[in-house]
Amino acid sequence: MDRSTFENVTERQTLEDCIGICFVISSVEDIDNVKETAAMVTDIAIFALKDTKAEDDEDGKKQIKEINKELFFVHAYDDWDEEITPITDEDLRDGVIAGEISLRLKVKVNMNCSAFPFDVQTLPILLYSGDDGRTLVSAEHFWIDGRWSGYARAVAITPTALISDEWDLTSAAAVYDKSDISETMYKQSQIGVYIALKRKGSGYFIRLVSANVMISAGAVLPYMMPSMEPTGIMEHQVGLLFAVVSFQLLLSSFLPPTSTMTVLDHYSIGLFCFIFLLMLLPAVEGYYQGPEVDTIDPEHSSFFFFHWSFSVWLVGHITFAARVV
């Protein structure tokens, strides 16, 4: 609901049918890649017009508490605080009451790790109102036009918000809709807050890719020494193959468990195929040279093996870097 909704009706008539909501995110931690959940701490500021018939409720806390009872989350476990902190501000519209409630949330996240370690995950917070007669809107509609507060929005991130060391909070947005979540033929008002988190992947990238680059470069080195016998080259490449397999096992021990292939998986498999191909080259060369030749022909090896394998190595890493960027 935008401000144009208020143009053709009186201010009070419109606001009576609305509940203003502002999410104040103060912590996003404990992101579990296995269970696909994320824990967070947030405050919810609730705004409404004061019920003129209510007695003994000067600060509106009782009314806010009744509204709070009608709010519920889906795909999340919530733990509401019992305490309601009244919000008073001279910039609020006339007759508006507001209160802030803290809660802990554990939301279900549909993890997509195909771009690991530079993946972006979206944390959905879906809040519904059980009151069919009221619509959830952004809290900004309950403030005087042109005067803003930290609560005059749908979602706010506190400057001191604690975010997991492995992630950066890049954006947060709110979407308003109505849906029949309970399949009862009655649509309920909904606010969906979507928080985008980007993994800090530079540490993974430097540690893993630097080691793999050195292993793959080592596979090319024997072809710079044409006097090396084919059996010696094959022994060298087999040793590198075992090193790649061991490194892949180490890598899989801390990669997020997922059925999709990550960027690092593609790189490791490409590295394995590259070294395996280089291992086959001396065998093919020895087959065409005949059993009477003990070493690779220096001139043919220098031009064909080294330059060809280095070209494949270079193109492969440029392609991988372009995909990551």
Secondary structure, DSSP 4 states (H G I P E B T S, - for coil): --GGGGSSS-HHHHHHTEEEEEEEEEEEEEEETTTTEEEEEEEEEEEEE--TT--S-TTSHHHHHHHHHTEEEESEEEEE-S--EE---TTBPTTEEEEEEEEEEEEE-----TTTTS-EEEEEEEEEES-TT-EEEEGGGGB-TT---TTSSSEEEEEEEEE-TTEEEEEEEEEEEEE-TTSSS--EEEEEEEEEEEE--HHHHHHHHHHHHHHHHHHHGGGG-TTS-HHHHHHHHHHHHHHHHHHHHHHHTTSPP-SSPPHHHHHHHHHHHHHHHHHHHHHHHHHHH-TT--S--HHHIIIIIIHHHHHHHHHHHHHHHHHH-
